[in-house]
Amino acid sequence: MELEAAPARIGQARRIVSAQLRYWHLDPLVETAALALTELLTNVHRHAEPDKHCTVELELRPGELLVSVRDADPRLPELRPPEPLSGCGRGLPLVAAVSEHWGCRRQEGGEGKWVWFSLAAPPAPPAPPPARPPLRAYGNGGGERGDARPPRLWGQTGAAGA
């Protein structure tokens, strides 16, 4: 999903990602993923230059959800102690605290960067068993219990008495 990291759009991105995770039956990850995503998008809003446009990607791998945000600013974020009076510096420590892994890398060609985090995903729920067609009774059709085999076709060979 592409968006401008403005406060109203950050809320919209949270709702879209939350809906996608619910669709994937990852309800236990919704709050954590939405929180960490909010922090990454807020960093784009506060720090990215020359503009605030970014791309959010979700990737579901076996046992892992990967969430990444790409912006056009090639400067990599730094994990630093929070500044209590300014309210800055809390985003990445929070992402680090709630995620399994996180990181950042420059995009090839130096035109931006990816900042990402991963969360442990529960195994996919087992698929429901395939629907079985009802058994059809073949035979004399007179209300008696029919033969479980299909009727013999012209030219078909089979066991004696078939």
N, C-alpha and C positions, 0 to 999 in steps of 0.2 A: 504494500500500500504506500502511495506517495502522498505527502502532506506538507503543509507549512507548520512548523512547530510553534504555533500560537496557542495560548492557554485554552481557547475554546476547542481547537482541533485536537489538543492532547486528550481532552475528555472523550472526544469522539473516537480517537484511536484506541483508548482503553476499552470502550464499549465494543468496538469491532473485534479486538483481540479476545476479549472475554467471551463474546458470542462464538468465535471460532473454536476456542478451547472447550466450550460446552458442547459444541457440535462434535468435537473429537472425543467426548466423554472424559475430559481432563478437568472436571469441576474442582478437584482439590488444588489445582495449580492456578486457578483464576485470580485469586486475590494477590498472590505472590508475584505472578507474572505481570499483572496490571500495575502493581506498586513499582517494580523494578523498571518497567517500560516507562512509566511516568517520570522516573528520575532521569532516564536517558534522554527522553524528549525534552525535559526541562533544561538539561545541559545544552541541547541543541539550541533551544530558545535563548538561553542566557549567553552562550559562548561562541556559537558557530558564526563564522564569517565566510564569505561575503553575504550570504543570505541564510534564511532559516528553513529552507526546503530540505526534506530528508525522505528516506525510504525505510519502511519497517518491513522486516521479513520474519516469518515464522517457519520453522522446519521441525517436523516431528520425526525423530529417529527412534530406532528401537531403544526404549528405556530413557530417552532424553528429549526434552523440548529445547530448541535453540531459538532465541529471539535476538535479532540484530537490527541495529539502526545505522544507516549510512547517511553522512552529510558531506557537503562540499569542502569543509575546512580540513586541511591536512594535519593540523596540530593535534597530536594525541593527548588525551586527558591524562591528568596526573592524580594519583590517589594521594590525598593530603589530609592532615587533620582538619576537622571542621572548625570554622570560625564562628564561635558562639554568638557574637553580637551581630554579625552580618547575615547569618543564616546560610552562608555559602559553605561548600565543601562537604555537605552531608550526602550528596547523591551517590557517588561511587562507593563510599564505605557501606552505604545501605545496600546497594546492588551486590557488593562482595559478601555482605552478611547473609542475604537471603538466597543467594544462588549457589549452585554446586561449583560452577566455574564462571569466570568472566574474563574479558580481555578486549584488546583493541588492536587494529592493524591499519596501516595505510593502504589505500586502494592503489592498485597498479597504476603507474603513471603519475602518482603523487597528487591526484585530483580528488582528495577527500579521504575519508576514513570510515571504517566499520567499528562500532563498539557493540559488544555482544555479551549475553549471559546465557547460561544453560540451567535447566531445572531437571531433576530426576523425574521421569514420567513413569507412572504405573504401567504395568503391562496392559496391552489392549484387552478389553473384555473378550471372552471367547465368542466366536461367531455362532449365531443360532444354528442348530442343525438344519440341513436343507429340508424343505417340505417334501414329504413323501406322498406320491399320488395314491389315491385310495385303491385298494385291491379290487380288481374286477373279477367277477366270477364268469367263467366261460363254461359252456356245457349245453345241457338240453333246454335251458331257459324255462322249464316248466315249474318254477318255484322250488325245485329241488336243489340241493347243494350242487353247485357246478364244479367242473374240473378247474383247477388253478392254472391250467395251461391254456394258451390260446388255441383256437380251433386249427385243425390241420388244413393247410392250404393246398390247392391243386398242384401236383408235382413235387410236393415236399415229402421227403422220406423221413421216417422216424422209427421209433421202437415199435415192435409188434403190438398191435392193438391200439395204436394211437390214431 
